[in-house]
Amino acid sequence: MPTTTIESRPGTPASETNAPQPERFGEIALRPQTLRAIHHLNWTSPTPIQRQVIPVMLEGRDVVGQAQTGSGKTGAYAIPIAERIDPADLNVQALILTPTRELALQVTDDVKSIGRGRGLKTVAVYGGASINNQIAELRRRPQIVVATPGRLLDHVGRGTVRLQHVTKIVLDEADRMLDMGFLPDVSRILGLLAAERQTALFSATMPPEIRGIAQRQMKDPVSIRIDAPAPTVDTVEQFYVEVAEEDKLSALRKLIAGDGIDTALIFRRTQHKADRLATALARAHVNVGVLHGGMRQGARLRALRDFETGKTPYLVATNVAARGLDLPAISHVINYDMPEDVETYIHRVGRTARAGRAGTAITLVSQHDLEMFDRLRKSLGGRFRRHGLNVYAR
Ligand code: AMP
């Protein structure tokens, strides 16, 4: 089939132009209804992850995709799902699990838009919203359900959703589900699905627990990895404060109090140091949580939630928190301890600048840190400005 490219004015759905319908999405042949739906979204060609994942999922194979939010991964699984399920079958055939309500809503938007082409119904079920409305929506026989694990199990328990006909399951942001303590729920849910099923797992990082799921729950999965564009610090304002090691605590308190820092992720190098700093701040009546790899799952989950909801607007963390977690809207990252290397610095500081948001990073530099700081400055090219804080003023 020849590839037809079609140009339409931005915002004008293809169906309203005189141009012919495209027969393919990039190189990928799809049903006209699905192509029309994609075109309505103004997606003119597949993103790299879509180019790789869609053909493999269309063949019915399992997929492990390492990709970040922003790569187009939702379309990568939503398109083959919409393409392959049967609109005449009113059972739930596809299930997409997400760690948070926000992601569930975002995913639902895209899945609805794509599935609409073939007349598919999609319903979102997530915690923190009326269960009765969701029950009413589930009665309308959706073929696709997007869910957070806890609320989905609640519906299963009430008999308001049946999962035994689910033949396509997506675990989206699997590492985040792990961080939030949802893996036992996810395992229970997997046990309720059709035995013959296609499983797709997407995760920004691949900790051993996630690899374990891939090994146990998936059949000969195809691994697809799309390297994220290097995290950028370009949109981050970067400051440093020169301070003696023993005065770092007082500098931090002054920063928080005097600099209008409403919320911050504060990095320490070891678990023990993170705990000590959190205790010291709490004693000084700073509303602070702590997050590191030595904590039990439940405690990590609570710390994350409390930070996300603003209950503890400051979070002291080790590098565990620097990777993988998509903590929303962090305005400030404070390097209380200097990162071990440039890459770690970029990952830490990248926490503030997600999705193009601007942020501020402040690095406390003591005598011991000068060598590393010099390396940072050389690699990042003179972007650091001295912070106006006078550590030693009364
Ligand atoms: P995601 O990584 O799935 O959250 O997608 C990131 C953003 O890219 C979303 O706003 C999508 O609507 C958009 N997007 C996904 N696929 C495409 C595409 N092929 N062309 C243009 N935009 C896309």
Residues whose N, C-alpha, C, O or C-beta is under 5 A from the ligand:
A	BS01	AMP	N42 W43 T44 S45 P46 T47 Q68 T69 G70 S71 G72 K73 T74 G75
